[in-house]
Amino acid sequence: MSDLVANFALGAEVAFTSSALLYCFLGVCLGMVVGVLPGIGPLPAIAMLLPITFYIDPTDAIIMLAGVYYGGQYGGSIASILLNLPGTPPAAVACLDGYPMARQGRAGVALFITAIASLVGSLFGILLVAIFAPILARFALEFGAAEYFSLILFALIGTAAIGGDSFLRSVAMVAFGLLLGIVGQDITSGQFRFTFGIPGIADGLSLVAVAMGIFGVSEVMASAHRPRQGNSQALRIRDMIPTRDEIRWAGPAMGRGSLFGAVCGILPGAGASMAVFIAYAFEKRISSTPENFGRGAIEGVTAPEAANNATAQTAFIPTLTLGVPGDAVMAVMLGALMIHGINPGPGFISEQPQMFWGLIVSFLIGNFMLVILNIPLVGIWVRLLQIPYSILYPVILALICIGVYSINYAVFDIFLVIAFGVVGYGMKMLGFPPAPLLLGFILSPMLEENFRRALLLSRGDWSTFLTQPISAVFVIASALLLLLPVYTAMRQRRSQDGPVDI
Amino acid sequence: MDCEADAATPTLDRSTLFAGAVVTLLGAYVLWQSLGMQLGTPSRMGPGYYPMLLGGTLILLGALICVLEARRAPEADDTLTERGVPVWRSRVFVPLAMVVFALLLRPAGLVPACVGLVGIASLAAPSLSLRRTMTLIVVTPALIWGIFVFGLGLPLQAVEGL
């Protein structure tokens, strides 16, 4: 305990310097703005900030980049609630109940409660990072290739199982995502796979182009022509105060969401998108009024929001202690550290204590900054509702185009984002959900690498995935998740057909 | 229950069959491509091994979608059920506007690219208003230039050759 106090004191020395405070504030402000704007999320913002960090102290740099990341999580849900357009991919879940709440005139309450849920989730996540990062690093060190493979497999199938209405379609999208992740040069043999001789994708598909196309462009294509009522309501501070019942429902949901989020952040590869879906599905499952979900249930807003923010904090655990990023943004963050000659890994906390604990304390400062920024400025966010969609979507399209261009200065990437917009539109028509695709796409290289390495180490013996105890747990859990929906579907079919043997 | 309704009208949902077929065909293509690469053995995999497994998985999943899901149609998305000219306005003008932006960005500069994008994208809107379009044509390039060129230092000319 005294260790923890000493560590926080060390961190405070770093995080309370004027330069660290300034970069933290800049980071969370920018994160907030890019989180709110649909079409540019924290990922392109962080990628664009990378060159700037060459000129500043590495600790300040990582504090600012981290601020953009968790600041984006605060902002992401605002566009979801007000416009039904997720500012960041994990905020898609906030649309499900947040947007109905806004249409019922409860946007103020929804925004207030998400700000509080974000803070609760973040604080819980920060506490876990501070206490468990060193312990978990040691535990996770025992993970070999087989364990990683099984863990990633479990994460993918788990996301599919809770991600949409049709389990099979979700798994198909995971597989499609894994396929998109192959595009580019094979690390081992150097052979180009599925690149069709196009130089622009020889290094793989741009993650930002895939994500913006499937989540951003396809949405605009589906709704640009629709008349949207600008649901303009004057919002006073009084409107933001939740009723006693709402607090009673929202409070415990925040706690549960924080827990799911924290766990998903720690597991490499699970990530925020998985955390929010699990938190949402769990709330719906245990609710006494599940029929309210999708129609403005406050638990459906708070639990994913807390989960989302807890994940944003605990995601730093695998990134910093293992050198294994859990999602795409963390991968960029890892790249930023490596630019400065710092290699995160098992020795990171002991070798760079000022940086690690300074970062932790800056998380605390940044989150309180965000709540202060968030609640008084809510009037500005609500005013966005009065802007009709026909004014917003051309600006969104322009932001998507220039955002995707700015990463590699490649016009080709704009064509890529258009192509994935069309693909995403087709997926929408056929009922295929987009989130599992993105997860598969991000994790595909890691999955293949560990798959090959595990079988190399076992000399081609497939039983390695079952003889290693940790790996076996994940494989069996994945198998159960896979078989359950297929079994239910078959039983349903059989009951329809009557007693017919298949 | 919708089970009864399905039993009364045992029609197969055409869009689900199509969706399954697309997944199967994609898998078949991937399988065929991967067989052209070096496969290797499980202990020493070549570049084609992992794609081969994925191709097989996609074929299986596509078949399962056709077999298990075609009888109970999922709740159709608006995207599928909407018909008429307005739908096509979005489908055509949104991607077209982005293509114009991409083509104009380098040769003409950021401002003409934004003007072109906004002008064409506005054609998809539910109602055409000249005032709104003109405002957007002025505000959008200014906003984009302010954030990305002035703020973030993106090396782009506002208007090429100016």
Interface residues (C-beta under 8 A of the other chain):
Chain A: M48 L49 I52 D165 S166 L168 R169 V171 A172 A175 F176 L178 L179 I182 D186 T188 S189 Q191 R193 F194 V217 V220 M221 A222 S223 A224 H225 R226 P227 S390 I391 Y393 P394 V395 L397 A398 L399 I400 C401 I402 Y405 S406 Y409 V411 I414 F415 V417 I418 G421 V422 Y425 K428 M429 L430 G431 F432 E448 F451 R452 L455 L456 S458 R459 G460 W462 V486 A489 M490 Q492 R493 S495 Q496
Chain B: C3 D6 A7 S15 T16 F18 A19 V22 V23 L26 G27 V30 Q33 M37 Q38 T41 P42 S43 R44 M45 G46 P47 Y49 Y50 P51 L54 T57 L58 L61 G62 L64 I65 L68 E69 R71 R72 P74 E75 A76 D77 D78 T79 L80 P86 V87 R89 S90 R91 F93 V94 P95 A97 M98 V99 F101 A102 L105 R106 L110 A113 C114 L117 V118 A121 S122 A124 A125 P126 S127 R132 T135 L136 V139 T140 L143 I144 F148 L152 G153 L154 P155
